[in-house]
Structures are given as C-alpha cells and as structure tokens.
Amino acid sequence: MKQHYFHCGRYRFPLDRGPRPLVMGILNITPDSFSDGGSFHSLDLALSHAEQMIADGVDIIDIGGESTRPGSPPLALEEELRRLMPVVYALRDCGKPLSIDTYKPAVMRETLAAGADMINDIFGFRSDGAIDVVRDSDCGLCIMHMQGVPQTMQEEPQYADVVQEVSDFLRQRVDVLLEAGIERPRLSIDPGFGFGKNSEHNRTLLKNIGHIARTLDLPLLAGMSRKRMIGDLTGRGIENRLAGSVGAALVAAAQGAAIVRVHDVAATVDALRVWQAGMS
C-alpha cells in the first residue's frame, strides 16, 4: 500500500503534495567536512546559517557533528555530543524538524531527548543498540546504504548490479526495523550516493531512483550536493558545483525522490518551484 505521509517526530509530511520533494538543508558543525568544513563550526555561525535556511524555504534541517567524507577518521562520542547538543537545544523550537546525521546510538539518544525529530544514519541502524534507541521514539528514520566504511569506502567499490544490491540491502534493513516494531510511516531510504560508489555506480543509481522508491514503497532521500559525482560530471571543483548540484536535485525530483539533501537551499528551492510549476 502506498505510504501517504512521512512521520518525522513532531511533524508529518504528506507525500502526495505534488511533484516537489522536501528540501533538507545541510548544517555541518565540523571543521573537516569535504565541502563546508569549518564554515559553521561556532554556535553563532551555525544558528545564523540555520536561520538563513529557514528564510530560504528549507523543510528539514540535517545537523551533523562528524565528517563522513571519504577517508575521514571516526570522531569521539564526547566531541560529537559537544558539537551537537548546543545547536539542537538552540534550534528545537525553530519551527522546522531537526534531523541528526549520526550512526552512534548514544548520540541518537541524547539528541532525541533534546528535541530532534529525525535520525539520518549512514550505517542503516546497524550499530549495536541503535534500533533499541529509536524504537520507542516517534522520530523519522533515514536508512542509508554504504559499502564499507568512510575510511576505505572509495578505494575500490565493486558491484555486480548496483541497483539490485542497494535495493536488497535497504529492503533487508527496512524489514529488520519493521520487525522491531517501528511503524512504516517513520521510514525513509537513501541509496547513499558517493558512499562506496564510483561515478558509474552513482549515475546508474540516479537513473533508477524511481525504481528503488517504488520497489521498496518508501520515500527516498537523494543526497548529491557538491559531491565528487558532480565534479566528475561538470569538471568543477567543490566551490563551483552549485549549478551541477541544483541540476542533480532536479533530476532526483524527476526520478521520484521525496527528499533532496542540499547545501544551497535558496537556489534549490527556487529551481524546484519553477520545475513544479511546469510539471503541475
């Protein structure tokens, strides 16, 4: 049965609202993220950026305290919490759902208690205790596919059939979460662009977003903003990937993505509004 809404903590998003996907704005509170590391590392700068995203029309704010760029080392739990908690407390009543980009159950627990509405987990809730933490919450969940770990995931990713293997992994994780008692409307999926995939894998997945979403019958999140795949397609460095990233968001929307995760909220929202006007 088709899922008609995505339940995200204090918020509920209808999925039959028309062709425009939800825009998730990225708020990295890290000194070393691949694209904007250090830009919003202080509390004041992070809050100012969040306020600008809200003014620009963001639907969900995704807050990350640990870089997961290729080759990045793990971050200590205490440091991740030190970065995240002041921002969560400051933004929990901002009028937009807060998503936490983490794979650590302890971080999930603390941020949910502080008012977060969603957990965006690159490990697909495979860490010991992760499901137990989110089971009794009403937060939204995003299950992502990743081959390997951030430290080594881009060394030599290989697939016999990337669409089938990503779909099978996501289906297996969805089944585990459903069997644990988590309601289906809380679930979304992410094929994990750039996480253990080369450029060919990423392009193949992009062409098959709609197929994956229909096969699993769940809202799909597409995160391609400023990533290497954009650089490979355009020949642009990270600082010059705005147009390519907006183009990727439009392709994702046309392919059936329910959520696009982006750095450049204003440009993406404007492009999607024009695209929606032409599609409706």
Residue pairs with C-beta under 8 A, 6 or more apart in sequence:
1 217
2 217
3 15
3 184
3 185
3 217
3 218
3 219
4 14
4 15
4 16
5 12
5 13
5 14
5 15
5 185
6 12
6 13
6 15
6 22
6 140
6 185
6 186
6 188
6 219
6 258
7 138
7 140
7 183
7 185
7 186
8 60
8 97
8 99
8 117
8 118
8 139
8 140
8 186
9 97
9 98
9 116
9 117
9 118
9 137
9 138
9 139
9 140
10 97
10 117
11 97
11 117
13 22
13 59
15 219
15 258
18 276
18 279
18 280
19 253
19 275
19 276
19 279
19 280
20 253
20 272
20 273
20 275
20 276
21 222
21 249
21 252
21 253
21 257
21 258
21 259
21 260
21 272
22 59
22 60
22 258
22 259
22 260
23 57
23 58
23 59
23 60
23 259
23 260
23 262
23 265
23 268
23 269
23 272
24 58
24 59
24 60
24 61
24 62
24 99
24 221
24 223
24 259
24 260
24 261
24 262
25 50
25 53
25 56
25 58
25 60
25 61
25 62
25 262
25 263
25 265
26 36
26 62
26 64
26 225
26 261
26 262
26 263
27 40
27 46
27 49
27 50
27 53
27 61
27 62
27 63
27 64
27 87
28 35
28 36
28 37
28 39
28 40
28 64
28 67
29 40
29 41
29 46
29 63
29 64
29 65
29 83
29 84
29 87
30 37
30 38
30 41
30 64
30 65
30 66
30 67
30 83
31 37
31 38
31 41
32 38
32 67
32 69
32 72
33 64
33 67
33 69
34 67
34 69
34 70
34 226
34 227
34 238
35 225
35 226
35 238
35 263
36 263
37 67
39 45
39 49
40 46
40 49
41 83
43 86
43 87
43 90
46 87
47 87
47 90
47 91
50 61
50 87
50 91
50 94
51 94
52 265
53 61
53 265
54 61
54 94
54 95
54 96
56 265
56 266
56 269
57 265
57 266
57 269
58 96
58 265
58 269
59 96
59 97
59 259
60 96
60 97
60 98
60 99
60 118
60 259
61 91
61 94
61 96
61 97
61 98
61 99
62 99
62 100
62 101
62 118
62 120
62 261
63 84
63 87
63 88
63 91
63 98
63 99
63 100
63 101
63 116
64 100
64 101
64 102
65 75
65 79
65 80
65 81
65 83
65 84
65 101
65 102
65 107
66 72
66 74
66 75
66 80
66 101
66 102
67 75
68 101
68 122
68 150
68 195
69 150
70 150
70 153
70 154
70 194
71 150
71 151
71 154
72 150
72 151
73 151
77 104
77 106
77 107
80 102
80 104
80 107
81 106
81 107
81 110
84 100
84 102
84 107
84 110
84 111
85 110
85 111
85 114
88 98
88 100
88 111
88 114
88 115
88 116
89 114
89 115
91 98
92 98
92 114
92 115
92 116
93 115
97 117
97 118
97 140
98 111
98 115
98 116
98 117
98 118
99 116
99 117
99 118
99 119
99 120
99 140
99 142
100 107
100 108
100 111
100 112
100 116
100 118
100 119
100 120
101 120
101 122
102 108
102 111
102 119
102 120
102 121
103 121
103 122
103 123
103 127
103 130
104 127
105 127
105 128
105 129
105 130
105 132
105 133
108 119
108 121
108 130
108 133
108 134
109 133
111 119
112 119
112 133
112 134
112 137
112 139
116 139
117 139
117 140
118 139
118 140
118 141
118 142
119 125
119 134
119 139
119 140
119 141
119 142
120 142
120 144
120 190
120 221
121 127
121 130
121 141
121 142
121 143
121 144
122 144
122 146
122 150
122 192
122 195
123 130
123 144
123 146
124 143
124 144
124 145
124 146
124 169
124 170
124 173
125 131
125 134
125 141
125 143
125 173
125 176
125 177
126 173
131 176
131 177
131 180
131 182
134 141
134 182
135 180
135 181
135 182
138 186
139 186
140 186
140 187
140 188
141 177
141 182
141 186
141 187
141 188
142 188
142 189
142 190
142 221
143 170
143 173
143 174
143 177
143 187
143 188
143 189
143 190
144 189
144 190
144 191
144 192
144 195
144 221
145 166
145 169
145 170
145 190
145 191
145 192
145 195
146 153
146 192
146 195
146 196
147 153
147 157
147 159
147 195
147 196
147 197
148 155
148 157
148 196
150 195
153 195
153 196
154 194
154 196
154 198
157 196
157 197
157 198
157 201
159 165
159 197
159 201
162 197
162 201
162 204
162 205
163 204
163 205
163 208
163 211
163 212
166 191
166 192
166 205
166 212
167 211
167 212
167 215
167 216
170 189
170 191
170 212
170 216
171 215
171 216
174 187
174 189
174 216
174 218
177 187
178 184
178 187
184 218
187 218
188 218
188 219
188 220
188 221
188 258
188 259
189 212
189 213
189 216
189 218
189 219
189 220
189 221
190 220
190 221
190 222
190 223
191 205
191 209
191 212
191 220
191 222
193 202
193 205
193 206
193 222
193 223
193 224
193 227
193 229
194 202
194 224
194 227
194 228
194 229
197 205
199 228
199 229
199 232
199 233
202 224
202 227
202 229
203 229
203 233
205 212
206 222
206 224
206 248
206 251
206 252
206 255
207 255
208 255
209 220
209 222
209 252
209 255
209 256
209 257
210 255
210 256
212 220
213 219
213 220
213 256
213 257
213 258
214 256
219 258
219 259
220 256
220 257
220 258
220 259
221 257
221 258
221 259
221 260
221 261
222 248
222 249
222 252
222 257
222 259
222 260
222 261
223 260
223 261
223 262
224 230
224 245
224 248
224 249
224 252
225 241
225 245
225 248
225 249
225 260
225 261
225 262
225 263
225 264
226 238
226 241
226 245
226 263
229 248
230 236
230 241
230 244
230 245
230 248
231 237
231 238
231 241
231 244
233 244
234 240
234 241
234 243
234 244
236 244
242 264
242 267
245 262
245 263
245 264
245 268
246 264
246 267
246 268
246 271
249 260
249 262
249 268
249 271
249 272
250 271
250 272
250 275
252 260
253 260
253 272
253 275
254 275
260 268
260 272
262 268
